[in-house]
């Protein structure tokens, strides 16, 4: 049964909107509310951004590999594992966000000119059970769907942290 994927134009719109929405939520905020979790064991806005960056690293790499290689075979790396090899959680929010926004521009520059045939290019992905076929479209859709709730999570986190202040 084929996946029910967003249309490519919708995916591109969502991916382009993420940095815009994050800018609107965080522009001018001091670091404290961006680096403070709303409760023990929860993620700060900075933690969520670090997670988004790790996902963008891996899924963006996979899309690039699919586009530049003839049906590659690779082992997926969980972004939660990948983040442990980065310093993203330790970076200041605004520094990390600038890197995320630049990475997003590069991704969009890669995705925008693709034809439907290029979006349908595939790879065999191993590492989580049986090998599966994934396309550029699959990974772009996954990224777009994944980011939307996390942007809302950042907004709620900032609001919750601000409410903690007397």
N, C-alpha and C positions, 0 to 999 in steps of 0.2 A: 504494500500500500504506500503510495507516494506521500511525502510530507506536505502539509499545508503551509507553504512558505509565503511570507509577505512578498508583494511585488517589489522588484528591484528599486523602482523609484521611491516607494515608501521606505525601504531600508535606507537608501541614501539620505532621505529627508531626516529620518530618526538619527542616523549617525552624525549628520551635520548639525542637528539641533542640540545634541548632548553638550558640547562645549559651550554653546550659547546659553543654555539653561543653567549650567554650572557657574558660568560667569555672573549671570543675573542673581544667583543665590549667594555667591561668595565674594563678589567684588567689594573691596574696601573693608572686609571683615578682618579683625586682628586674628592672629594665629590661635589664641586660646580657645575660642569656641569651635574652631575647625579641628583642633587636636584633642578635644575633650569628648570622651564617650558620654552618652546621656545617662548611663547606669553601668555599674561594674559588669564586665563580661560582654558589653556591647561594643560595636565599632564606632569610632569617631568618624566624622566626615572625611578626615585624612585617611583613615583605614579603608573606607569604602572606595575612595579615589585610588588608593594603592591597589586594591582588588581589581578595579576597572582597568588599570594600566596593565596588570599582569595578564588579564584576559585578552586585552588588545594586543599585547606582545605575542602571545601564543597563537591566537586565532588569526591575527594579521600575518604572522609568519606562514601559517598553513595556507592561507589564500595566495600568498606570493609564491610559495613552493608549487602549488597546483598550477598557477599561471605560467611558471617558468620551466617546469619539468613535464615530461610526458608521462602522465598517470603515475605520480610518485607513490611510494609506499612509505609510511612513516608511523612512528609510535607517538600517540598523543601524550602530551604532558599536561597534567591537571594544573590550571593556573594557581590553585592554592598550594601546590608543591613548588611551582616556579617562583612565586613571590618570596619564598624563603631564600632564594638565591639573589635577590635584589635588595636594594636599600630603600625601596619605595615607602614602606611604612615610617621610615626615619626621616624622610625628606620633609622640609617645610611645605605646607599645602600649596602655596602659590608657585613655588619652584616646580613641584611635582605636576601641578596643573598645566604650567606652560609646556612641560615635556609631553603631557597627554594631548594637549591641543595641537602641538606640532606633529605628533605622531598621527593624530586624526586627519590633519590636512594631507599628510603623505598617503594615508590609506584611501581617502576620498579621491585623491589624484590618481591612484591606481584603479579604483573601482569605477569611477564615473564614465570613462570611455569604453568600458567593456561591452562587447556584443552579447546577445543572448547565448550564443555558442560558447563564448569565453566564460560566462557565468556558470555554464553547465559543465565546465571542465571538472574532472573528478580525481580523487586520490583514494587509495585504500589506506584506512586508518586502523592501526592495531593498538593494543594496550589496555583495552577495557572490555574483555570478553572476546566474542567473535569479531574478526575484522569486518569493518563497515565501509561502504562507499560514501564519501562526503564530497560535495561540490563547493566551489567558491560561493555560490548562492546559499548553500546550507550554512556556511560559516558566517557570512555577512548577516543572514537572518538571525542566527544564534546571537551574534553580538548585539544587534539592534534590540531584540526581545529581552536580552539580559540587562541591558543598560537602563531601559525605561524604569523598572521598579527601583533600581539603585539610585537614580536621580531623585526620585521621590523619597527614598530612604535618607539621602543627604539632606533634603529639605526638612524632613521630620526631625532628624538628628540635630540640626542647627537650632530649630525651634525649641526642642526639648532642652538643649544646653542653655540657651538664652533664658528659658523659664526657670532654670535652677538658680540664676543670679538674683540676689535680693534687691 
